[in-house]
Amino acid sequence: MTGGHWIGASKALGRFVSVDLPYPHICGRTVAAEDTVSGQPLQVAQWEMARYCAACAHDKHLKAHPFTPDSRRPTPMPDTTTLREVALTAAARGWHVFPLRPDEKRPAFPDHIADACTGRDPRCRNGHTGWEARATTDPDRIRRGWSETPWGVGIACGPSGLVVVDLDVRKPDQDAPPGCPHPAATSGIDVFAALCETAGQPVPDDTYAVTTGRGGSHLYFRHPTDSHALRNTAGERGNGLGWLVDTRAHGGYIVAAGSIVAGRPYTVARDLPVADLPGWLAERLTPAPLPPQHPVVVDLPTGRAGAYLDAAITRQLDHLRRAAEGERNHTLYVSAVALGQLAAGGALPADQAEALLEEAALSIGLSRFETLRTIRSGLATGARRPRKVAA
């Protein structure tokens, strides 16, 4: 306490030592007889300092065990309550949310890819179930899901009826793609503004907007109700909007404001109502129509086996065509697994199963790239569990 003294040091040094000061070195000093175990005066030699001199002992400890703030005092985890409120707030807007791994962009569930799905996860009993199918607006599910772990919050754009324009910030070592019309752009904002100017349209920034962790922007729009399902775009590829500009719609997700990624928070930039996607942008983002599809003809066996196989195929394709928005890709995977089992059992050629599924998937608005990837994944999973058709 203040005004007290460190008795041993005071006696060794022959002066008052206040507890308000660092403990002094007593190396080379004599410790009085009454303060030693032997009852004899002790001269503190250099080799004994770590044993009898508390200041030296402390210095020696710090050299052997250097203080590292990052390991001794880790950065506190985000507050679970706060992130739960982020998820509930998004759900109250009608946005379907799902957990992201803490401090990351990756979905927390499932923890495996479709090709590695064994069905042991309770959520995958009826086939691999991805993040889009798990996204929800149910407050009770959200409270349970964010009750203990500080998951980040992802928003599934398709089920939420959102199209989000993602304007990235150019990285220091990032080069513009060959032939890019805006090679000097420093962010997607520049590219997007130039695109709007070329189209003779104002920049549609009067909508809900989020600043990303790296300083980019997310512009939220309502998905058109009178068009085909818009899909994700990346940069200038396909029907994309340009370099440093991505879009997220069906099959895509974004990080909700209030989440943290790599230690950087996502924050609300403009808390405005979500605007309708401008018609000219919807037209630009609509993929080119597919060429006419030729009917897929399947050679079915005769008799009871043929009737069973025909019913099984019809059932899976009808189930796929009736799939609700946000469930279509998952339903496609489940149907591919079922037909993959039949193909592996020799009842159906694998190429015909793929053609049937592709035709049905494209007819309900799924993209060709996503369709082929999902079908092949499902067929491969089904092939690991062949199913024979009785003759």
N, C-alpha and C positions, 0 to 999 in steps of 0.2 A: 504494500500500500504506500501511498505518497508519504514522505517524511520518514519512512522506515529505512533499514539498511541491510545489506547483504553481509551477514556477520563474518563469514569466513573470509571474504574478500577484504572487508574493512580491517580485520586483524592482520592479514598478510601484508596489506599495503600500508597499514598504519595511518589510515585516513578513512573518513566516512564515505561510504558508497551508497548512493540513493538507488532505490528500485526503479526510479524513472529513467535511469541511464542503462546502457547495455552492460552486461556483466563483463568486468575487466579481466584481462590476462593477469595471472599471478605467477607466471613462469619466472624462475630464478629467485622467487621470494621464499621466505621461511614461514611455514605453518606452525603456530604455537603448539606447545606440548599438550595443552588442554583440549586442542581441537584434533588430535590424532588418536587413532586406536591404540597405538603402542604406548602413548603417554610420553613420547620423546619428541622434541622439535624435529621438523622435517624440512630439509632444503629441497624445493621442487626443481628437479633437474630437467633438462630438455627432453630426455627419453621418457620421463614420467608425466609429461604435460597432459597427454590425452587422458590420463587417469585422474590427475589431481587438479588440473586447470579446466574448469567448466567451459571457458571461452574457447580454448584450444580443442576440447572434445567436440564442441558444436561445429567449429570450422572443419574438423576432420570428417564429421558426419555429412556435412553439406558437400564436401568433395567426393565422398563415396556414394552419396545418394543425391545427386543434383535435383533441384526442384523443377518440375516440368508442369506448367499450368494446364496444358491440354490433357495430360493423363491424370493429374491429381484433381483437377476441377473441370470435368467434362462439360461441354455446353449443355445446358438444361434441355430436356426434350420438350417439344411443344405441348401446350396444355390440352389434354384430351377434351375437356369441357368446351374449350374454344373451338376446336375443330369439329366437335359434334354440332355446335351451333352453326358453323359454316355449312355443314351438310344439311341441317334442318332448314336453314334459310334458303338454300338453293332449291330444296325439295318443295318448299312453300311457293316458289315461283313456278312450280311444275317441271323442274329440271330433274332428270333421273340421275342419281348419284351412286357412286361405288367407291370402295376404299383404294387408295394408292399407298404404296410402301412409304413409311415415314421418310421425309426429306428427299423423296424421289418422284419421278413421273410414272414409273411402272405400276401397273395394277397389282394390288396385293393378292388378289385371287383371280383366277386359279394360279397355283404356284408351279404349273407345268404347261407345256404346249400341247396342242391337240394330238400330235403324233405320239406323245408319250403318255397319253391318258390311259390309265388302267381301270378306271371306273371305281376305284376304292374310295376316292373322295366322295362323301355323301352327296355333294352337289352335282356329281357327274354320274349318278346311278343310271340315268336315262341317256347317257352320251355326254361327251365333253361339253361343259357349259362355261362360256367365256364371260368377260367382264360386262359386255353389252346386255346379255340376257340376265345378269344379276343386278343391274342397275335398278334403283327403286326410288319411289317418292314416299314410301310408307314410313311415317315418323317412328313407329315402334321398332321396325327393323333397323332404322338408322340409330336410334338410341342404344339398342343392343350392340350394334356393330361398332360404335365408337365409345363404348362404355369403359374400356380399359386401355386400348392401344391408340396412340396418337396417329392414326392413319391420316394421310392427306386425302383430299376430296377431288375425285374425278367426276366430270359431267359427261354422260353419254349423249352425244349430239342428236343422233337419229331418234331415239325414243323421246327426247326432249323437244323435238321440233325445231332444232337450232341449226343454223349455218354460221360458222365462226370463221372470220377472215383473220388469219394469223400473220402479223407483220413482224418479221424477224429483224434482229440487229446483226449487221455484218460483223463477222469475227475478224480479228486483226490479220490472220493468215488466210482468209477466205478469198479465193479468186472468182471472178465472174465467169459463168459458163461461156464457151465460144459462141460468138454471134449474138450475145446478149445486148439488147438495145440500150441498157442503162448500166454499163460496166463500172461507172464511178459512184453508183448509189451506195450510201452508207447504211441504209435500212430499207425494210419493206415499205415503210411509209412513203419514201421517195418514189419507189416503183409504182405503188398503188395510186399515188397522186398523179403520176404521169399517165397511167392507164385511164384514169377518170378524165383527164384533160383531153386525151386522144379521142375518147368516146363522147366528148362534149357534155359531160355530166359533172355535177359537183361531187366532191368527196363525201360519201355518206357516213359521216362520223357523228351524227346526232342520234346515237344509240348507246345502249349499255356497253361500256368498254372497260377492259382490265389491262393494267400494266404488268407484264411478265417479270419474272425474277431477273432476267438479263436486260430489261429495259425495252423489250418489244411491246407490241399491243395486240390485244384480241378484241375485234369488233363483233358483237353478237347481233344476229339477224334471225327473224322468224322464217322458217322454211316455207316456201310457197305451197299452198294447198292445191293448186291446179297444175302441178307439174310432176314429172317422174321424180323418184327419190334421187336427190343429188348425193354424190359420193365425195370422198376426200380428193384433194388435188395437192400436188407438190411442185412448187416452182413453175417453170414453163412447160413441164411435160404434159402431153395430152391436151386437155382443155383448161390447164392451169392459168393463173392470172399473171404470172411473171416471177422472175428471180426474187428470192427473199420473201415471197408471198405464198403461203399455203392456205388451204381451206379445210375445215373439218365439218363433216355432215354425217350422213349415214355411214356406219362403220368406223367412225372416229370419235375421239373424246378430247376434252381440254381440261386443264387444271383450274379449279375454282379459285376465285379471289379469297384470300384468307389462308390458303395452303402455303407451304414452304417447300422449295426445291433447292437442294444444294446450299442450304442456309439462306436463300434469298426469298423473300415473301412475294406473293402475287397480290396486288392491291387493286381496289376499284378506282379507275380513273374518272369515269363518268357514270354516275348512278341514275341513268335515264331508262325509260321504258324501252324494251327491245323493239327495234323498228323492223318493218317488213324488208325482206331482201329486195333491193331495187330490181325491176324487171330486166334491165339490160345486163345486170350481173347474173341473174338466174339463167338468162339465155346463154351467156358466155360459159357458165359452169355446167350446162346440160351437155352430157356426152353425145357424140354423134350417134344417130340410130344404127342399130345393128343390121347387117344384111339379112335378107329373108332366110329364115331357118327351114331347113328341109326336115320333114317328119322323120323321126327315128323309127326304123322298123326292127323289131326284135323277133328272132326265130324262137318260138316257144315249142317245147315238146308237146306231144299229144297226150290225151288222157288226163288222169287226175293230177299228175305232176305239172302239166301245162296250165291247168286251171288254177292250181295253187300258186304257181309262179306269177301268173297274170294278175291274180288278186293281190299278191304281195307287192308287186310293182305299182299297181294302181293305187293301193292304199298309201304308199310312201309318197308318190307324186301328188296325190290329192292333198295329203297332209301338208306338203311343202307349199302348194299353191294357196292354201288357206291360212298360211302363217301370218301372224299379226306383225305390224311394223315393229321393228326392233328385235324380233324373234326369227327373222328369215334366215340369217346366216347360220344361226344355231340349229334351226330345223333342217337346213340343207345338210349340215354335218351329220345329224342323227340319221337322216335318210340315206346318206352315203355310206354310213357304217352298216346299216341294214342291208343295202344292196351289195356292199363289199363282202359281207358274210356269204350271201348267196353266190356271188361270183367266185369266191374262194372255194366254195363247195362244189363248183362245177355246174351249177344250174343256169348261169348267165355269164356270157363273155364280159370281161371287165371293161372293154372299150364301149360296149353297148350300154352298160350301166352308167358309165361316165357321160355318154351322149344324152341319155334320157334325163339325167340329173341336170346337165348343163342347159338343155332346152327349157326345162321347167323353171330353173333359177333365173335365167335371163328374161323369161316371160313375166316375172314378178318384180323386175327392176334391179336385181343384183348385178354388179359389174362383172365383166368377163374375167378380169384378173383375180378378183376376190373369189369368184365362183370356182375357177379351176383349182385354186389353192385349197379351198375348203373341201371340194369334192375329192381331190387326190389324198388329202389328209384322212378324210372319213373312210375312203375305200381301203387305204393302207391299214387303218385301225381294224376295220371289219375283217380284213384278210387274215388277221391273227386269230380270229375265232370263226372258222368256216362253219357253214350250216348246209347240210344236205337236204335235198327235197326227195321225199319218198316217191318211188315210182308208182 
